[in-house]
Structure formats: C-alpha cells, structure tokens
C-alpha cells in the first residue's frame, strides 16, 4: 500500500532579482506569497512587497521556499 502525502502549500519565496523594482523588492529577502491561480497560469507570482500590498511579479524573480509549519506560523503572525 502506498502512502499519499499532502501537497504542501508554500507561503514564502526568496527574491532572486529585483531589477526594475528596487524600491519594492530586496534580493535575498523572504516574501509572503498570496495564492493566485490566475496569475500562476501566466507565469506570475503574487507577492506582498515592501509597500505591504500584494502585486504580481514574474515567478522567475523568486524561489519558493518550503518552511516548517512553526516557522511559517511565526512569520505569518509577526507584522
């Protein structure tokens, strides 16, 4: 019998490239991902940027980072 694993939802991504968005994104910083299937279908990822608002950016600017649940909870509850 095979075990099926739950698909982990990744809530954070590391910025790899901020070219053209230097005021909005910092390279090497973790950003919160907002799930947006429509944006993903177009190669975009919705990120809460430095303004505190969420915007769609090219997904290749980011590396999704799976984090332990307790780390994600701490990041999501801190402001």
C-alpha positions in Angstrom: 0.0 0.0 0.0 1.4 3.4 -1.0 1.2 6.4 1.3 0.0 9.6 -0.2 1.5 12.8 1.1 -0.5 16.0 1.5 0.7 18.6 -1.0 2.5 21.3 1.0 1.4 24.8 0.3 4.4 27.1 0.1 3.7 30.5 1.6 7.0 32.2 1.2 9.5 32.9 -1.6 13.1 34.2 -1.7 13.6 37.2 -4.0 16.4 36.4 -6.6 16.1 39.5 -8.8 14.7 43.0 -8.1 15.8 44.6 -11.4 13.3 47.4 -12.2 11.7 47.0 -8.7 14.5 48.1 -6.4 12.0 50.1 -4.2 9.6 47.2 -4.0 11.8 44.1 -3.6 15.1 43.3 -1.8 17.2 40.5 -3.2 17.7 37.7 -0.6 14.6 38.6 1.4 11.7 36.2 2.0 8.3 37.5 0.8 4.8 36.2 1.6 3.1 34.5 -1.4 -0.6 35.2 -2.0 -2.2 32.2 -3.8 -3.4 33.4 -7.2 -4.1 30.6 -9.7 -4.9 33.1 -12.5 -1.5 34.8 -12.0 0.3 31.5 -11.9 -1.3 30.5 -15.2 0.5 33.5 -16.7 3.9 32.8 -15.1 3.4 35.3 -12.3 3.5 35.0 -8.6 1.6 37.3 -6.2 3.9 38.7 -3.5 3.4 41.1 -0.6 6.2 43.5 -1.4 7.9 46.3 0.6 4.8 48.5 0.4 2.8 46.0 2.3 0.5 45.4 -0.7 0.4 42.4 -2.9 1.4 42.6 -6.6 2.0 40.1 -9.3 5.7 39.7 -10.4 7.4 37.3 -12.8 7.7 34.0 -11.0 11.3 33.6 -12.1 12.3 36.5 -9.8 11.6 34.3 -6.8 12.4 30.9 -5.4 9.6 29.3 -3.4 10.9 28.1 0.0 9.1 25.4 2.0 9.4 26.2 5.7 8.5 24.2 8.8 4.9 24.9 9.9 6.0 26.6 13.2 8.4 28.9 11.3 5.6 29.8 8.8 3.2 30.5 11.7 5.7 32.8 13.4 6.3 34.7 10.1 2.6 35.0 9.3 1.7 36.3 12.8 4.5 38.8 13.0 4.0 42.2 11.4 
